[in-house]
Amino acid sequence: MSDDPEATHKRATVQHLMRRLDGFARGVGLDEVIMRQIVEKVVAEMRMRTDEERLIEARTRMIEASA
């Protein structure tokens, strides 16, 4: 376990977004592993954005992944 506050915050953000996106991801047929990969990538790439902006981007990527 890391004592790095940034890493701890990132993990918390990923968990929060995954909870918010769980039903959506299941609705488009994605499993938890793919959902986590998408969410982690969105959080890493959009560090300075709001959670709402990240949710929109993650949903878009989930739709693309399910197509």
N, C-alpha and C positions, 0 to 999 in steps of 0.2 A: 504494500500500500504506500502511496506517495504522500509526502507532506506538502507537496507543491500545491498552493492554493488555486492556481490556474487550472491544473489538471483536475483537482477536486470539483471546481466549478464546471468544467467541461463535462465531466461525468454526470453531474447533477442536471445539467442542461439536457444532455442526451436522454437521461431517464425521464425527465419532465416531458420532452417532446414525444418520446415513445409512448408514454401514457396517453397523451393527447391524440396521437395518430393511430392508436391500436385498432379501433373499429374501422377507420378508413382503410388501413392497410389490409385488413381481413376482407373488407368489402371489395377491394380490387384484386384479391387473391394472392397477396404476398405473405410469406411466412415471416417469423420474427427475425430470422438471420438476415434476410434481405432488407427488411425494414431497418434494422440496426445499422447495416452498412450504409444505407442511404442517409439516415439521420446523422451518423457520425461524420460523413463526408460533408453534409450541409453545414453542420456546426463548425467544422474545421475551415470551410471555405467562406463562411459568412460570420466571422467572429464579431464584427462590429454592427451587426444587424439585430433587430428586435426578434423576439420569439415568434411574433406573428408573421414577420417576413420569412423567417426560417420555415414555419409551418407551410406557408404557401409554396415555397420552393420544394420542400420535401414532398408535398402532395403531388406537385407537377412531376417530379422525378419518379414517384411511385406509379403514377398513371403511365408514364413512358416505359417503366420496367415491366408493367403488367401487359403491355400491348403485344 
